[in-house]
Amino acid sequence: MSALKPIATIASQLPVSGIRRFFDIAASMQDVISLGVGEPDFVTPWQIREAAIYSLERGQTSYTSNWGLIELRREISAYLEKRYDVSYSPEDQILITVGVSEGLDIALRTILDPGDEVLVPEPCYVSYKPCVALAGGIPVAIETDASDNFAIDIERLEAKLTSRTKAILIGYPSNPTGVTMPLAILQNVVRFAEENGLYILSDEIYDRLIYEGEHTCVPSIAGAYERTILFNGFSKAYAMTGWRIGYICGPASIMSTMMKIHSYTMLCAPITGQKAALEAIKSAEPQVLDMVSQYGQRRKVMVDGFNAIGLKCHLPQGAFYAFPSVAATGLSAEEFAERLLFEQRVAVVPGTAFGAGGGAHIRCSYATSVEKIELALTRIKTFVDQLTAVSI
Ligand SMILES: Cc1ncc(COP(=O)(O)O)c(C=O)c1O
């Protein structure tokens, strides 16, 4: 009998998510306060759950159109038009996906040939680079700096441009930094993409979780629409992570190919989730606003708390993450996170999990109660004070 042949090189070389490792350790410990999670602590609003239950009661358990329920696509189209003044036809420009996660996967598989490069400003969401690699592409990190509020530097994009560069993948408000990108910079990114024939992949899953200023929907920027694939979904704003409903919008010519991949690999997003999403977009605006207001209060508690402890923390404008620097402690982000977990039972994610520029930082989610945030801050203070005492 011959030895079993090895699995695919790309798959076997994928790094294990830096977030998972800390979750696994934290899950095996007692009394841990987790600031590690990247999902709302709220339960999906009741009327959304009720709509899903009702659809089940009526026996709605079938596949839907590959594109997703037309009623849902119509609502999304109207929502984007009203909110951002961008027009997507419900018939052939909006595809309902199994979360933004599936959307990213099929969009990258649609545009990349093996060896094509994708510019990815970092620190960024942990899935971006693996998804590029799995689609046969090469993720090219573009470093950003905390001192500059993690702004995208066009010169750095230009420096990494090659004949194989095909796209730029961005996501604002950002996971993990919480920053939004000023309009002027986004306009420069669009210009850069126009000059070099690039696609723009814009993951706007945190568009509703904004505490300062207004969200800029990238395809609404002059010159962007024809080259942008927009990703969004219901996970964050409506506290619907488990329902697995997202959507992609883009030029009809690209959408038809994404739809082919989706129809072969996923067929459609789950009907119960789509029914729930339909109810969400129709009626849950008051609850979205309420959740945003609560995140806003927690953000302040957390950011003020870190700065008071001496861990410098910029004020994140969106999402639900604070990204304080631990440089002042002399520990690397990995050491800080690991020792904090074992010594004070607070789980945070080291910034290294999110790529270049995240190194001296930890990501702390404030999608948790004020009481837990305050208790975590007390523990973190004890930890930092002990470090300082030892170093003196
Ligand atoms: C920036 C970003 N994009 C996409 C996702 C995944 O979203 P979904 O639940 O829609 O797959 C996440 C989840 O944490 C995220 O933070």
The ligand as an SDF file (V2000), in Angstrom:
LIG
                    3D

 16 16  0  0  0  0  0  0  0  0999 V2000
  -14.1990   42.8310    9.3380 C   0  0  0  0  0  0  0  0  0  0  0  0
  -15.0330   41.5920    9.3230 C   0  0  0  0  0  0  0  0  0  0  0  0
  -15.4810   41.1160    8.1610 N   0  0  0  0  0  0  0  0  0  0  0  0
  -16.2140   39.9970    8.1000 C   0  0  0  0  0  0  0  0  0  0  0  0
  -16.5380   39.2820    9.2360 C   0  0  0  0  0  0  0  0  0  0  0  0
  -17.3600   38.0250    9.1100 C   0  0  0  0  0  0  0  0  0  0  0  0
  -18.6910   38.3820    8.9900 O   0  0  0  0  0  0  0  0  0  0  0  0
  -19.8840   37.3590    8.7490 P   0  0  0  0  0  0  0  0  0  0  0  0
  -20.4290   36.9580   10.0690 O   0  0  0  0  0  0  0  0  0  0  0  0
  -20.8840   38.1560    7.9620 O   0  0  0  0  0  0  0  0  0  0  0  0
  -19.3350   36.2120    7.9830 O   0  0  0  0  0  0  0  0  0  0  0  0
  -16.0910   39.7370   10.4780 C   0  0  0  0  0  0  0  0  0  0  0  0
  -16.3800   38.9830   11.7120 C   0  0  0  0  0  0  0  0  0  0  0  0
  -15.7940   39.1970   12.7500 O   0  0  0  0  0  0  0  0  0  0  0  0
  -15.3290   40.9280   10.5210 C   0  0  0  0  0  0  0  0  0  0  0  0
  -14.8750   41.4250   11.6760 O   0  0  0  0  0  0  0  0  0  0  0  0
  1  2  1  0
  2  3  1  0
  2 15  2  0
  3  4  2  0
  4  5  1  0
  5  6  1  0
  5 12  2  0
  6  7  1  0
  7  8  1  0
  8  9  2  0
  8 10  1  0
  8 11  1  0
 12 13  1  0
 12 15  1  0
 13 14  2  0
 15 16  1  0
M  END
$$$$
